[in-house]
Amino acid sequence: MTTFTFHGVRAKQSATHEVISIAARASEVLQFSKIDRAGRTKEGALSGFQRPQIASHISEIRDYLRTDDAVLPNPIVVAFVGNVEVKPQWGQIVELTIRTNDGEEAPGFVVDGQQRLTALSGLPDRDFQIFVSVLVCQDVEELRRQFVLINNTRPLPKSLIYELLPGVRGLPKRLTSRSFAAMLTERLNFDCDSSLRGMIYQHTNPAGIIRDTSLQKIIMQSMSDGAIREFPSEKQFGRGFTLISEFFAGVQKVFPDEWKGHNAKTSRLVHGAGIIAMGFVMETIAARHGASTAEEFADGLRVLKGRTAWTSGYWQFSETERVPWNAIENTPRQIMALAQHLVAIVRRPSVMKLDDSSYKSAEIAIAQ
């Protein structure tokens, strides 16, 4: 066992956390803390929470740190859920003891400052002291919650924040409102019975072709004004999964050539705009025909065959508006134009469109 002892200043903040500022050598921080990068286990469970390294950013920091007058005034934030002891000394001064067990991983988790710490790890000759804000949490769930809250105001990729949400409680409403959608998207990406298994791009699945945020918008819209909202609350997750999985299984049946082997650049069907627009088609077919299986959805989708421009041609939105297939972009206005066009075809012969109020509320939701 290795023991590190520091004197630090304790801040009076939360009654359930210890927040202490210390000065430690970079080599010491690298021994008692680790950067736990987000990934997936073999079973598809989320592990870790940090984004991948940004090589260019690390290189810039490292070049700066090589200079004689380099300073790092911003602290590294390291969280612990054990292996620490805090003893009062005088006033706000405390003695902090950190224990690391031989052969085991470092007990601390870097919550903020991973790029700076990674840059320092490549400069053993620049082993100067850095400020470390030590956060002592009750458990790993609380640690992850603090990571989300601390980094939500920083330029951390939103998709990574959303991917972490299913394992976090006690968040602000604007984040909890997306937590259900993030959890359902995760299941759609990793459940063996999902028609979208492995197809959704997430930080832990960079090989995916469909953006997780696009599916989350479909789910949130359905929870607000669509089919998922109509399910009993205790069945929304399970039935929502079946609804979306079966719908996209139907999409793949009807549009195999526009789906298989494509990405967002080669087919607007798997592009964010196409995915979100097809969410409105799903709601229309489910509401008008009671569709719930892949074949039932396929029956409602076949009217679109020959009337789309997913991979070539033009979208004829009106007599005066003709848009090249690859000019459709992931903007609220263009998504709603595409959605209205597709829904109108599916609803024929009545040729109904989304009314103005639906258009405005849906456009606001898509923009979030």
Contacts in CASP RR format, 6 or more apart in sequence:
PFRMAT RR
TARGET T0000
AUTHOR 0000-0000-0000
METHOD contacts of the structure
MODEL  1
MTTFTFHGVRAKQSATHEVISIAARASEVLQFSKIDRAGRTKEGALSGFQ
RPQIASHISEIRDYLRTDDAVLPNPIVVAFVGNVEVKPQWGQIVELTIRT
NDGEEAPGFVVDGQQRLTALSGLPDRDFQIFVSVLVCQDVEELRRQFVLI
NNTRPLPKSLIYELLPGVRGLPKRLTSRSFAAMLTERLNFDCDSSLRGMI
YQHTNPAGIIRDTSLQKIIMQSMSDGAIREFPSEKQFGRGFTLISEFFAG
VQKVFPDEWKGHNAKTSRLVHGAGIIAMGFVMETIAARHGASTAEEFADG
LRVLKGRTAWTSGYWQFSETERVPWNAIENTPRQIMALAQHLVAIVRRPS
VMKLDDSSYKSAEIAIAQ
1 99 0 8 1.000
1 100 0 8 1.000
1 101 0 8 1.000
1 102 0 8 1.000
2 31 0 8 1.000
2 99 0 8 1.000
2 100 0 8 1.000
2 102 0 8 1.000
3 97 0 8 1.000
3 98 0 8 1.000
3 99 0 8 1.000
3 100 0 8 1.000
4 24 0 8 1.000
4 28 0 8 1.000
4 31 0 8 1.000
4 32 0 8 1.000
4 97 0 8 1.000
4 98 0 8 1.000
4 99 0 8 1.000
4 100 0 8 1.000
5 95 0 8 1.000
5 96 0 8 1.000
5 97 0 8 1.000
5 98 0 8 1.000
6 22 0 8 1.000
6 23 0 8 1.000
6 24 0 8 1.000
6 95 0 8 1.000
6 96 0 8 1.000
6 98 0 8 1.000
7 22 0 8 1.000
7 89 0 8 1.000
7 93 0 8 1.000
7 94 0 8 1.000
7 95 0 8 1.000
7 96 0 8 1.000
8 20 0 8 1.000
8 21 0 8 1.000
8 22 0 8 1.000
8 23 0 8 1.000
8 93 0 8 1.000
8 94 0 8 1.000
8 95 0 8 1.000
8 96 0 8 1.000
9 20 0 8 1.000
9 21 0 8 1.000
9 92 0 8 1.000
9 93 0 8 1.000
9 94 0 8 1.000
10 18 0 8 1.000
10 19 0 8 1.000
10 20 0 8 1.000
10 86 0 8 1.000
10 92 0 8 1.000
10 93 0 8 1.000
10 94 0 8 1.000
11 19 0 8 1.000
11 20 0 8 1.000
11 21 0 8 1.000
11 92 0 8 1.000
12 92 0 8 1.000
13 19 0 8 1.000
16 138 0 8 1.000
17 135 0 8 1.000
17 136 0 8 1.000
17 137 0 8 1.000
17 138 0 8 1.000
18 84 0 8 1.000
18 86 0 8 1.000
18 134 0 8 1.000
18 135 0 8 1.000
18 136 0 8 1.000
19 133 0 8 1.000
19 134 0 8 1.000
19 135 0 8 1.000
19 136 0 8 1.000
20 86 0 8 1.000
20 94 0 8 1.000
20 96 0 8 1.000
20 133 0 8 1.000
20 134 0 8 1.000
20 136 0 8 1.000
21 75 0 8 1.000
21 131 0 8 1.000
21 132 0 8 1.000
21 133 0 8 1.000
21 134 0 8 1.000
22 96 0 8 1.000
22 131 0 8 1.000
22 132 0 8 1.000
22 134 0 8 1.000
23 129 0 8 1.000
23 130 0 8 1.000
23 131 0 8 1.000
23 132 0 8 1.000
24 129 0 8 1.000
24 130 0 8 1.000
24 132 0 8 1.000
25 127 0 8 1.000
25 128 0 8 1.000
25 129 0 8 1.000
25 130 0 8 1.000
26 117 0 8 1.000
26 120 0 8 1.000
26 121 0 8 1.000
26 123 0 8 1.000
26 126 0 8 1.000
26 127 0 8 1.000
26 128 0 8 1.000
26 129 0 8 1.000
26 130 0 8 1.000
27 124 0 8 1.000
27 127 0 8 1.000
29 76 0 8 1.000
29 78 0 8 1.000
29 117 0 8 1.000
29 120 0 8 1.000
29 130 0 8 1.000
29 132 0 8 1.000
30 117 0 8 1.000
30 120 0 8 1.000
30 121 0 8 1.000
31 100 0 8 1.000
31 106 0 8 1.000
32 78 0 8 1.000
32 98 0 8 1.000
32 100 0 8 1.000
32 106 0 8 1.000
32 107 0 8 1.000
32 108 0 8 1.000
33 76 0 8 1.000
33 78 0 8 1.000
33 106 0 8 1.000
33 107 0 8 1.000
33 108 0 8 1.000
33 109 0 8 1.000
33 110 0 8 1.000
33 117 0 8 1.000
34 105 0 8 1.000
34 106 0 8 1.000
34 108 0 8 1.000
34 109 0 8 1.000
34 110 0 8 1.000
35 50 0 8 1.000
35 110 0 8 1.000
35 114 0 8 1.000
35 117 0 8 1.000
35 118 0 8 1.000
36 47 0 8 1.000
36 48 0 8 1.000
36 49 0 8 1.000
36 50 0 8 1.000
36 109 0 8 1.000
36 110 0 8 1.000
37 48 0 8 1.000
37 50 0 8 1.000
37 51 0 8 1.000
37 52 0 8 1.000
38 46 0 8 1.000
38 47 0 8 1.000
38 48 0 8 1.000
38 49 0 8 1.000
38 50 0 8 1.000
38 51 0 8 1.000
38 160 0 8 1.000
38 163 0 8 1.000
38 164 0 8 1.000
38 203 0 8 1.000
38 204 0 8 1.000
39 46 0 8 1.000
39 47 0 8 1.000
39 48 0 8 1.000
39 203 0 8 1.000
39 204 0 8 1.000
40 46 0 8 1.000
40 47 0 8 1.000
40 190 0 8 1.000
40 204 0 8 1.000
40 205 0 8 1.000
41 47 0 8 1.000
44 190 0 8 1.000
46 163 0 8 1.000
46 164 0 8 1.000
46 166 0 8 1.000
46 167 0 8 1.000
46 186 0 8 1.000
46 204 0 8 1.000
49 144 0 8 1.000
49 147 0 8 1.000
49 160 0 8 1.000
49 164 0 8 1.000
50 110 0 8 1.000
50 114 0 8 1.000
51 156 0 8 1.000
51 157 0 8 1.000
51 160 0 8 1.000
51 203 0 8 1.000
52 203 0 8 1.000
53 114 0 8 1.000
53 115 0 8 1.000
53 118 0 8 1.000
54 115 0 8 1.000
57 115 0 8 1.000
58 115 0 8 1.000
58 118 0 8 1.000
58 119 0 8 1.000
59 119 0 8 1.000
61 115 0 8 1.000
61 116 0 8 1.000
61 119 0 8 1.000
62 119 0 8 1.000
62 122 0 8 1.000
62 123 0 8 1.000
64 70 0 8 1.000
65 72 0 8 1.000
65 119 0 8 1.000
65 120 0 8 1.000
65 123 0 8 1.000
65 126 0 8 1.000
66 123 0 8 1.000
66 126 0 8 1.000
70 126 0 8 1.000
72 116 0 8 1.000
72 130 0 8 1.000
72 131 0 8 1.000
73 131 0 8 1.000
74 113 0 8 1.000
74 116 0 8 1.000
74 131 0 8 1.000
75 130 0 8 1.000
75 131 0 8 1.000
75 132 0 8 1.000
75 133 0 8 1.000
76 110 0 8 1.000
76 112 0 8 1.000
76 113 0 8 1.000
76 116 0 8 1.000
76 117 0 8 1.000
76 130 0 8 1.000
76 131 0 8 1.000
76 132 0 8 1.000
76 133 0 8 1.000
77 110 0 8 1.000
77 111 0 8 1.000
77 112 0 8 1.000
77 113 0 8 1.000
77 132 0 8 1.000
77 133 0 8 1.000
77 135 0 8 1.000
77 150 0 8 1.000
78 108 0 8 1.000
78 109 0 8 1.000
78 110 0 8 1.000
78 111 0 8 1.000
78 132 0 8 1.000
78 133 0 8 1.000
78 134 0 8 1.000
78 135 0 8 1.000
79 108 0 8 1.000
79 109 0 8 1.000
79 111 0 8 1.000
79 134 0 8 1.000
79 135 0 8 1.000
79 136 0 8 1.000
79 137 0 8 1.000
79 143 0 8 1.000
79 146 0 8 1.000
79 147 0 8 1.000
80 98 0 8 1.000
80 107 0 8 1.000
80 108 0 8 1.000
80 109 0 8 1.000
80 134 0 8 1.000
80 135 0 8 1.000
80 136 0 8 1.000
80 137 0 8 1.000
81 107 0 8 1.000
81 136 0 8 1.000
81 137 0 8 1.000
81 138 0 8 1.000
81 139 0 8 1.000
81 140 0 8 1.000
81 142 0 8 1.000
81 143 0 8 1.000
82 107 0 8 1.000
82 136 0 8 1.000
83 98 0 8 1.000
83 99 0 8 1.000
83 100 0 8 1.000
83 101 0 8 1.000
83 107 0 8 1.000
83 108 0 8 1.000
84 96 0 8 1.000
84 97 0 8 1.000
84 98 0 8 1.000
84 99 0 8 1.000
84 107 0 8 1.000
84 134 0 8 1.000
84 136 0 8 1.000
85 96 0 8 1.000
85 97 0 8 1.000
85 99 0 8 1.000
86 94 0 8 1.000
86 95 0 8 1.000
86 96 0 8 1.000
86 97 0 8 1.000
86 136 0 8 1.000
87 94 0 8 1.000
87 95 0 8 1.000
87 97 0 8 1.000
88 94 0 8 1.000
89 95 0 8 1.000
96 134 0 8 1.000
98 107 0 8 1.000
99 107 0 8 1.000
100 106 0 8 1.000
100 107 0 8 1.000
109 143 0 8 1.000
109 147 0 8 1.000
110 117 0 8 1.000
111 135 0 8 1.000
111 143 0 8 1.000
111 146 0 8 1.000
111 147 0 8 1.000
111 150 0 8 1.000
111 151 0 8 1.000
112 150 0 8 1.000
112 151 0 8 1.000
112 154 0 8 1.000
116 130 0 8 1.000
120 126 0 8 1.000
120 130 0 8 1.000
135 143 0 8 1.000
135 146 0 8 1.000
137 143 0 8 1.000
137 146 0 8 1.000
141 167 0 8 1.000
141 168 0 8 1.000
141 169 0 8 1.000
144 164 0 8 1.000
144 167 0 8 1.000
144 168 0 8 1.000
145 168 0 8 1.000
145 169 0 8 1.000
145 170 0 8 1.000
145 171 0 8 1.000
147 164 0 8 1.000
148 161 0 8 1.000
148 164 0 8 1.000
148 165 0 8 1.000
148 168 0 8 1.000
148 171 0 8 1.000
148 175 0 8 1.000
149 171 0 8 1.000
151 161 0 8 1.000
152 161 0 8 1.000
152 175 0 8 1.000
157 203 0 8 1.000
158 213 0 8 1.000
159 201 0 8 1.000
159 202 0 8 1.000
159 203 0 8 1.000
159 211 0 8 1.000
159 212 0 8 1.000
159 213 0 8 1.000
160 203 0 8 1.000
161 175 0 8 1.000
162 178 0 8 1.000
162 181 0 8 1.000
162 182 0 8 1.000
162 212 0 8 1.000
162 213 0 8 1.000
162 216 0 8 1.000
163 182 0 8 1.000
163 186 0 8 1.000
163 202 0 8 1.000
163 203 0 8 1.000
163 204 0 8 1.000
163 212 0 8 1.000
165 171 0 8 1.000
165 175 0 8 1.000
165 176 0 8 1.000
165 178 0 8 1.000
165 179 0 8 1.000
165 182 0 8 1.000
165 183 0 8 1.000
166 179 0 8 1.000
166 182 0 8 1.000
166 183 0 8 1.000
166 186 0 8 1.000
168 179 0 8 1.000
170 176 0 8 1.000
171 179 0 8 1.000
177 220 0 8 1.000
178 216 0 8 1.000
178 220 0 8 1.000
180 219 0 8 1.000
180 223 0 8 1.000
180 236 0 8 1.000
180 237 0 8 1.000
181 215 0 8 1.000
181 216 0 8 1.000
181 217 0 8 1.000
181 219 0 8 1.000
181 220 0 8 1.000
181 223 0 8 1.000
182 212 0 8 1.000
182 216 0 8 1.000
183 237 0 8 1.000
184 219 0 8 1.000
184 237 0 8 1.000
184 240 0 8 1.000
184 241 0 8 1.000
184 244 0 8 1.000
185 200 0 8 1.000
185 202 0 8 1.000
185 212 0 8 1.000
185 215 0 8 1.000
185 216 0 8 1.000
185 219 0 8 1.000
186 202 0 8 1.000
187 194 0 8 1.000
187 237 0 8 1.000
187 241 0 8 1.000
188 194 0 8 1.000
188 196 0 8 1.000
188 197 0 8 1.000
188 200 0 8 1.000
188 215 0 8 1.000
188 241 0 8 1.000
188 244 0 8 1.000
188 245 0 8 1.000
189 196 0 8 1.000
189 197 0 8 1.000
189 198 0 8 1.000
189 199 0 8 1.000
189 200 0 8 1.000
189 202 0 8 1.000
189 205 0 8 1.000
189 212 0 8 1.000
190 197 0 8 1.000
190 198 0 8 1.000
191 197 0 8 1.000
191 241 0 8 1.000
191 245 0 8 1.000
193 245 0 8 1.000
194 241 0 8 1.000
194 245 0 8 1.000
195 245 0 8 1.000
195 246 0 8 1.000
195 248 0 8 1.000
195 249 0 8 1.000
195 250 0 8 1.000
195 252 0 8 1.000
195 294 0 8 1.000
196 210 0 8 1.000
196 215 0 8 1.000
196 244 0 8 1.000
196 245 0 8 1.000
196 248 0 8 1.000
198 205 0 8 1.000
198 207 0 8 1.000
198 208 0 8 1.000
199 208 0 8 1.000
199 209 0 8 1.000
199 210 0 8 1.000
200 208 0 8 1.000
200 210 0 8 1.000
200 211 0 8 1.000
200 212 0 8 1.000
200 215 0 8 1.000
201 207 0 8 1.000
201 208 0 8 1.000
201 209 0 8 1.000
201 210 0 8 1.000
201 211 0 8 1.000
201 212 0 8 1.000
202 208 0 8 1.000
202 212 0 8 1.000
209 262 0 8 1.000
209 263 0 8 1.000
209 264 0 8 1.000
209 270 0 8 1.000
210 270 0 8 1.000
210 272 0 8 1.000
210 275 0 8 1.000
211 264 0 8 1.000
211 272 0 8 1.000
211 275 0 8 1.000
214 272 0 8 1.000
214 275 0 8 1.000
214 276 0 8 1.000
214 330 0 8 1.000
215 244 0 8 1.000
215 275 0 8 1.000
217 276 0 8 1.000
217 365 0 8 1.000
217 366 0 8 1.000
217 368 0 8 1.000
218 244 0 8 1.000
218 275 0 8 1.000
218 276 0 8 1.000
218 279 0 8 1.000
218 282 0 8 1.000
219 228 0 8 1.000
219 240 0 8 1.000
219 244 0 8 1.000
220 365 0 8 1.000
220 368 0 8 1.000
221 279 0 8 1.000
221 280 0 8 1.000
221 283 0 8 1.000
221 362 0 8 1.000
221 365 0 8 1.000
221 366 0 8 1.000
222 228 0 8 1.000
222 229 0 8 1.000
222 240 0 8 1.000
222 243 0 8 1.000
222 279 0 8 1.000
222 282 0 8 1.000
222 283 0 8 1.000
223 229 0 8 1.000
223 236 0 8 1.000
224 361 0 8 1.000
224 365 0 8 1.000
225 358 0 8 1.000
225 361 0 8 1.000
225 362 0 8 1.000
226 283 0 8 1.000
226 287 0 8 1.000
227 240 0 8 1.000
227 243 0 8 1.000
227 282 0 8 1.000
227 283 0 8 1.000
227 286 0 8 1.000
227 287 0 8 1.000
228 236 0 8 1.000
228 239 0 8 1.000
228 240 0 8 1.000
228 243 0 8 1.000
231 239 0 8 1.000
231 240 0 8 1.000
242 292 0 8 1.000
243 282 0 8 1.000
243 286 0 8 1.000
243 292 0 8 1.000
244 282 0 8 1.000
246 292 0 8 1.000
246 293 0 8 1.000
246 294 0 8 1.000
246 296 0 8 1.000
246 297 0 8 1.000
247 278 0 8 1.000
247 279 0 8 1.000
247 282 0 8 1.000
247 285 0 8 1.000
247 286 0 8 1.000
247 291 0 8 1.000
247 294 0 8 1.000
247 297 0 8 1.000
249 294 0 8 1.000
249 297 0 8 1.000
250 294 0 8 1.000
250 295 0 8 1.000
250 297 0 8 1.000
250 298 0 8 1.000
250 301 0 8 1.000
251 259 0 8 1.000
251 269 0 8 1.000
251 278 0 8 1.000
251 297 0 8 1.000
251 301 0 8 1.000
252 259 0 8 1.000
252 260 0 8 1.000
253 294 0 8 1.000
253 295 0 8 1.000
253 298 0 8 1.000
253 301 0 8 1.000
254 298 0 8 1.000
254 301 0 8 1.000
254 302 0 8 1.000
254 304 0 8 1.000
254 305 0 8 1.000
255 269 0 8 1.000
255 301 0 8 1.000
255 305 0 8 1.000
255 308 0 8 1.000
255 310 0 8 1.000
257 311 0 8 1.000
258 267 0 8 1.000
258 269 0 8 1.000
258 308 0 8 1.000
258 310 0 8 1.000
258 311 0 8 1.000
259 267 0 8 1.000
259 269 0 8 1.000
259 270 0 8 1.000
262 269 0 8 1.000
262 270 0 8 1.000
262 311 0 8 1.000
263 270 0 8 1.000
264 270 0 8 1.000
264 271 0 8 1.000
264 272 0 8 1.000
265 326 0 8 1.000
266 311 0 8 1.000
267 310 0 8 1.000
267 311 0 8 1.000
268 274 0 8 1.000
268 309 0 8 1.000
268 310 0 8 1.000
268 311 0 8 1.000
268 325 0 8 1.000
268 326 0 8 1.000
268 328 0 8 1.000
268 338 0 8 1.000
269 275 0 8 1.000
269 278 0 8 1.000
269 308 0 8 1.000
269 310 0 8 1.000
269 311 0 8 1.000
271 328 0 8 1.000
271 330 0 8 1.000
272 330 0 8 1.000
272 335 0 8 1.000
273 328 0 8 1.000
273 329 0 8 1.000
273 330 0 8 1.000
273 331 0 8 1.000
273 334 0 8 1.000
273 335 0 8 1.000
273 338 0 8 1.000
274 328 0 8 1.000
274 335 0 8 1.000
274 338 0 8 1.000
276 335 0 8 1.000
276 339 0 8 1.000
276 366 0 8 1.000
277 335 0 8 1.000
277 338 0 8 1.000
277 339 0 8 1.000
277 342 0 8 1.000
278 342 0 8 1.000
279 339 0 8 1.000
280 339 0 8 1.000
280 342 0 8 1.000
280 343 0 8 1.000
280 354 0 8 1.000
280 362 0 8 1.000
281 301 0 8 1.000
281 304 0 8 1.000
281 339 0 8 1.000
281 342 0 8 1.000
281 343 0 8 1.000
281 346 0 8 1.000
282 297 0 8 1.000
284 343 0 8 1.000
284 346 0 8 1.000
284 347 0 8 1.000
285 291 0 8 1.000
285 296 0 8 1.000
285 297 0 8 1.000
285 300 0 8 1.000
285 301 0 8 1.000
285 346 0 8 1.000
286 292 0 8 1.000
286 297 0 8 1.000
288 346 0 8 1.000
288 347 0 8 1.000
289 296 0 8 1.000
289 299 0 8 1.000
289 300 0 8 1.000
290 296 0 8 1.000
291 297 0 8 1.000
291 299 0 8 1.000
291 300 0 8 1.000
300 346 0 8 1.000
301 346 0 8 1.000
303 345 0 8 1.000
303 346 0 8 1.000
303 348 0 8 1.000
304 342 0 8 1.000
304 345 0 8 1.000
304 346 0 8 1.000
307 345 0 8 1.000
308 315 0 8 1.000
308 342 0 8 1.000
309 315 0 8 1.000
309 324 0 8 1.000
309 325 0 8 1.000
310 325 0 8 1.000
311 325 0 8 1.000
312 325 0 8 1.000
313 324 0 8 1.000
313 325 0 8 1.000
314 322 0 8 1.000
314 323 0 8 1.000
314 324 0 8 1.000
314 325 0 8 1.000
315 322 0 8 1.000
315 323 0 8 1.000
315 324 0 8 1.000
315 325 0 8 1.000
315 328 0 8 1.000
315 338 0 8 1.000
315 341 0 8 1.000
316 322 0 8 1.000
317 323 0 8 1.000
317 337 0 8 1.000
317 340 0 8 1.000
317 341 0 8 1.000
321 337 0 8 1.000
323 337 0 8 1.000
328 334 0 8 1.000
328 338 0 8 1.000
332 363 0 8 1.000
332 364 0 8 1.000
332 366 0 8 1.000
332 367 0 8 1.000
333 363 0 8 1.000
335 363 0 8 1.000
335 366 0 8 1.000
336 354 0 8 1.000
336 359 0 8 1.000
336 362 0 8 1.000
336 363 0 8 1.000
336 366 0 8 1.000
339 354 0 8 1.000
339 362 0 8 1.000
340 353 0 8 1.000
340 354 0 8 1.000
340 359 0 8 1.000
343 352 0 8 1.000
343 353 0 8 1.000
343 354 0 8 1.000
344 351 0 8 1.000
344 352 0 8 1.000
344 353 0 8 1.000
354 362 0 8 1.000
END
